[in-house]
Structures are given as structure tokens and as C-alpha cells.
């Protein structure tokens, strides 16, 4: 078992997603459990296309974007603020009510609930830093349809903004 470098938040978040996957996928089917990827939107889009990732949805994305900020507190802790998205395939022809019934209620919100729980009880997160933990959640039915689609596939998404999460930087 490899030891996670706690100072690299993408690795810490990846371990949290591994715990989400383990609990969400009760039948041990890789096509059911959420896939994890991080980076800037265009890089993510290119990685998905280049690697031809099969079974890539549902997908949890950690955005390394203009809102991503890390602040060192001391040698044992740092604080991170970030955006992440939980996305799943949808159908272009569906109405919003269909999306809520078929995607949000059955996939996106159950994964969000697990993600929030796994962050709150993570060994990486300082218990002091979890006080007042209140992610900001935005819904994006047919994510990216107002402009250009964010990824090539038709998707529904939950956007999550997490501020000032304190991460333990020690073993």
C-alpha cells in the first residue's frame, strides 16, 4: 500500500474518493463507482479523450482552477479552498424533471452525500477545520449547455465549492 503525500491535495482528495467508491459500489463493479480526475477543464477533457476512458461516469472532478488556493498554516497543516464537480451522463432530449429523477436523485446526490461524509470523517482533515463545514452546492442540468459543453458528452452535474478545509500535513 502506497503512502499518500499529504502535502499534495490532489492525492488526499483521491484517497477520499477511493473511500467514496468503496462505499458507493456495493457490487464491486468498476462501471458503477465514481471515477476521479483532477486538473484544469481543458486538460481533463483531453485526458478523457486521449485515454479513451471507458466507464468514466459517474465522474468526480477536482478543479485546479482560478478558485483553487492552498495556504500553509504551519508545518503540520495547510488550508485548501477548491471547486469540485460530480457528473454523470444524461440525455439531451430529457427535461429537467427527467434529469432530477434519473440522474440527480439516483446518482449525483447519493455520491455527494458520501463525499461530504468522507471529507468530514477523513483522517486527513483536521477536526478543527471541519467545524462549520458547509459546502456551497450548485446544480447544472445539462452541464455546459448554455455555452460549449464542458466535456464532449451530455452531462448533468453538481458543482461544489469548499472553502478553508484544513488538511493535516503529518503522518
Secondary structure, DSSP 4 states (H G I P E B T S, - for coil): -PPP-TT-HHHHHHHHHHHHHHHH-TT--TTTSPEEEEE-HHHHHHHHHHHT-TT--SEEEEE-STT-EEEEEETTEEEEEEEEEEEEE--TT--HHHHIIIIIIIIIHHHHHHHHHHHHT-TTB-HHHHTT---EEEEETTTTTTSS-SSSS-EEEEEEEEEEEEEE---
